[in-house]
Amino acid sequence: MGQNLIRIDSNITTMSQNLRIINWNVTTLDRSLSDWFAFFTAHYDWIILPDQIFWALKIIQFFYYPILAIVGVTVNLLTIGILSRGKCGLSKCVSCYLVAMSAADLLVIILDLILRHIPIVYWEQFQFLRSIDVCNFHAVLLFAATDCSVWFTVTFTFDRFVAICCQKLRSRYCSEKMASVVLGAVTVLSCLKNIIWYFMLTGPYSLLNIPWFCDATPDVLLSRVWGTIELLHHILTPGLPFVLILLLNALTVRHISVSSRGRRRLRDHSSGKSRRDPEMESRRKSIILLLVISLNFILLWAALMVYSIWFRMWFLDATFAYPHVFLQELGFMLQLLSCCTNTTIYAVTQTRFREQLKNVLKCPFTAIVQFIG
């Protein structure tokens, strides 16, 4: 019985409009925190490990998502405000990309975490959403914002690759104006690409944590055409960005390694001793920032990407094994965490950003002291 904790009803032709994941009749079972915890503790000994992970994650989400929402909105607003002031020692081009990435992450926090996952976890308090038929429109905005968040990371990676490895192209491409054009184009293309969700999904919310959070008709669920479109969607975001980021980072690191050795030999030969090289230190800081952002993105998106592609391939009969649903729950939690970590990355890798952050955090206390004094 434990192995059947999460399964899809085999009689797919008679299922309801939305894909219901059968979990001891979880569609009719109470899903409050006390119910999840009571069932988990009562049956822990005979539940297999993957199912134990699933139930544990469902309990953690009651605390994790609200805290993450508060932290995510706060840190992204702080990051946008600090970087927009232009006092972090970064070029206008880099600041433009980082501000855009934080703005996209903020939209994902609002559209995905606050307006999608929290209502699913606290479904009893959000039953009124079932009477608001805007889920397919919500899906378009959500997936467009997610695409922007992912592809902004790719464009930033490419910008740093050009700045470090392509000196002839650097002056023309690595500018604030070009960054604005690139970010604008990515935003428009992301919106156009995701209009398809408006027609794939329906207006009512399902309030179930399945790959679609809106109701979908059986024709869409069973259609190989729509299934292929959705599979391509998951390959383009974030499958293709994974490959591009890894490739660009590998080329950038290789170029820096080769040029560093060459510059070191040249400086040692001309001066007779090793001296501090400001240019190479600047490049080193840039590549550290780039690599940390890229690796953070890849690690936190990997689980959800694997589950999404695997799930749709299962529906297309391309694989016989159904992915355990705990992988999806973990994937959503990590993917949403990725929208909150960039501020920490900037604070760790950028000295001036830390200084500006400290000043911002001190402002309320300074104002109180001055008011009292």
N, C-alpha and C positions, 0 to 999 in steps of 0.2 A: 504493500500500500504506500510505503514511503516513496518508492520510485515514481508513483503516480501522483505525487503531491501537486505537481504543476503539469497539466497536459492540455492539449487542444482536442475538443470534441471531434471524434473521428467522423461523425456524420455532419461534415462541413456544409452540406447542401441545405440543412435544416436549421442552421444556426441563425441567430438574430442579426440585426443589421450591423451591429458592431461585433468585432472578434472578442468573444468572452473567454477569458482564461479560467478554466475550471479548477477550482482549488477547494475541495470539500464544499462545493456550492458557494464559493466565495462571493458570487454576485448577489446572494441573498443573506450571507452571513454578516453580522455586525463587524465593522472594521475599525472600531475605536481602539485606543491604546490599551485599555484594560483587557479587551477581548483578545488582541494579538498576544499580549503578555501572558494571559491566563492559559491560552492554548499552547503557547511555546513552552512554558514551564511544566505543564501537565503531561506533555507528550515528548519532551526532550530526549528521553532515553532511547526511544525506538525510532526517532526520525534520523534519516541518513544525513551525512555531513552537508551536502549541497543544500538540502532543505533547511538544515539548522542555520546555515549562512543566510538563506533567504528570509526566514522569520526574524533573525537578529537584525538584519538590515531594515526590515519593515518597522521594527520597534525603534531603531535608532533614528529613522527619518522623522519621527514626531518631534524630535528635538533638533536634529541636524538641519533641516530645511529652514525653520524660522530663524535660527541663529545665523545660518549662511546668508539668508536674505538681508538681515540687518547689516552684517559685516560687508557683504558684497556691494550693497548700495553705498555704504559709507566710504569704503576704500576707493571705489571707482570715482565717486564724486571728488574725493580728496586728490586723487591722481590727476583727474582732468583739470582741476583748479590749479594745482602746483605746476604741471607741465605747461599749461596755457600762459603762465606768467613769464616763461622763457628764462628763468634764472637758475636752471639746473646744469648749465654748461654744455647742453646738447645743441646740435645744429637745428635750425628751423625745420629742416626736412625730417630729421629723426623725431623731433617733438610732434610734428604733424602726424606721423604714423602712430606714435605711442598714444597720443590723445584719441585718435580714431579707434584704436584697439580698445582703449578703456571705455569709450562711448558705446561701442558695439557690445562689449561685455556687460555694460550696465543695462542695455536693452534686453540682452538675453536673461539677465537676472530678473528683470521685471516681467517679460513676456513668458519665460519658461519656468523659472522657479516660483515667482510670486503668483502668477496667473494660471499656471498649469499644475505644478507638482504639489504645492501647498493645498490647493483645493482637492486634489486626489487623496492626499493623506488625511485631511480633515473634511472628508466628503459629507459628513452629516451637517456641518455648518455651511456647506456650499451647494446644497441641493437646489437652491434657486437658480443656479447656472443652467440647469437642464431646460429651463423655460426661456433661456436667451440663446437664440439660434444664430450665433456669430462664430461658432468654433472653426469653421473652414476659413473664414477671414482671419481669425486669430492665428491659425496654422500658417497662413501665407506670411504674416508679419514675423512670427516666431522663427520659421525656417529661413527667412530672408536675413533676419538679424544674426542667426547662427552662422549662415554662410559668410556674412560680412566679418564676423569675429574670426572665423577660420582663415578666410582669404586675405584679410588684412595682415595676419601673421605671415602669410606667404609673400605678400608684396613687400613687407618690411624686410624679410629675409633676402629677397631679390635686390632690394635697394642697397642693403649692406654688402651684398656680393658685388654689385657694380661699383660701389664706392671703394672697396678694397682691392678688387681684382681687375677692374676695367678702367684704367686711368684716363683713356681717351674719351670714354663715354661718361665719365663721372661728372664733369662740369655741366653737361647738358641734362643728364637724367636726375642726378641727386640734388634737386632743388625743391623748395617749398611749393612752387607752382606745379611742377610735375607730380609731386606727391598728391596734391589736391586733385589733379586730373585723374590719376590712377585710382585713388580712393573713391572718387565720384563714379568712375566707370564700373568699379567692382560693386558698388552699391546698386547702381541701376541694373546691372546684369543679374545680381542676386535676387532683386525684386521680380524681374521678368522670369527668371528660371523657376521661381517658387509659386508663380500664379497657378501652376498645374495642381497644387494641393487644394485649391478652391473647388476644383471639379472632381478630384478624387475622394474628398471627404464631404460630409454633410454638415449642416449647421449645428445640430445638437451635440452637447458635450457628453462623453461616455462616463467621465469621472473614474476611469480605470487606467491603471498604469500599464498600458500596452503600447506597442510601437506607435500606434495612432491614438491620440487622446480624444479624437472626435469619432462619432459614429461613421462607419463606412458601409456601403451597400455590399451584399454578397457578390454582385457582378464585378465590383472593383477588387474584392479580396481574391476572387478566383481567376480574374483575367490575367493572362500571361502578358498582355500588352501593358496594363497598368503595373503589373508586378515587375516587368523589365524596367519601366520608367522609374519606379521606386528604387530598384537595385542600382541603377545608374546614378540616382540621386545620392545614395550612400557612398558609391565609389568616388563621385566627384567631391563629396564633402563627408568625411575628411580623408578618404582613401588616396586620391591624387595629391592633395597637399602634403600628406605624409612623405610620399616619394620625392616631391619637389623640395621640401625642406631638408630632407636628408641629403639629397644630391647637392643642393646649393651650399649647405654647411660643409660637406666634405670637400668641395672645390675651394671654398673660402679658407678653410683650415689648411689645406694643402698649399695654397698660394702664400698664406702668411708664414707657414713653416719654411718654405723655400726662400722667400724674400728676407726672412729674419736671419737665416744663415748667411745669405749673401751680404746683407748690410753689416752683420757682425764681423765677417771676415774683412770687409772693406774698411770699416772703422778701426779695427785692430791693426791692420796693415798701415793705415795712414797716420795713426796717432801713437802706435806702439803699445797701447793699453786699452782696455775696455772702458767705455764711458757710457753714461746714461743717455739713452736714445729716446727723446720725447715722442717721436713719430711712432716707434714700435710700441711704446707704452700705451699710446692712444689707440693703436690698432688692437692691442691685447685687451684693453678694456671693452672695446666695441665687440670683439669676438666673444668675450665672456658673457656680455649682455645678450648677444644674439643666440649663443648656444643654450644658455639657461632658459630663455623664453621658448626656444624651439623644443628642447627636451621636455620642458614642463607641458607644453601643448601635446606632444606625442604620447607621453606617458599617461596623461589624464584623459585623453580621448580614445586610447587604444581599446579598452574593454567595450565601450559602446559601439565603436566601429565594427568590431568583430561580431558582436551580437546582432546588430542591424543587418549586416550583409548575410550572416548565417541564417537568420530568421526568414528573410525574403527568399533566399535560395531554397530553404525547406519548403516554402509555399509553392515554389516553382518546380518542386520534385527534383531539385538538383543535388540534394543531400538527404540521407535517410535519418540522420540523428537530429532530434529537436534540441536546440540549445537550452540549457537550464535557465530559468527566468532570473535566478539570483545574479547572473552575469549582466542582465539588463539593469537591474536595480543598482548594482555597483557601478555600472557604466554611467548611468544618469547622475549619480552622486559625485563621481570623479569629474565628469564633464562640467557640471555646474561649479565645482570647486575651482576648475581652471579659469573661470571668469573672475575669481577673487584673488588670485595669486600674483598677478603681475606687479601690484603695488609692493608686495614683499620683495619681489625680484629687484625692482628698481632701488628699493631702500638698501638692499644688501650689496648691490653692485655699483651704485652711483653715490658718491660722497655728497655732492651738492643736493641731490634729491633728499637725502637723509636730513641735511641741514634745513632745507625748506619745510620738510615734513615736521621737524621738531618745532620750527617757528609757528607753523599753523596750529599745532597741538597746544602750544604755549599761549596762543592768543586769548582764548577764553579765560584762562587763569590770570593772565596779565591784566585783562579788562576788569576782572573782579577785584584784584588787588588795588588797581587804580581807583575803582569806584569806592571801595571801602576806605582807602587812604584819603 
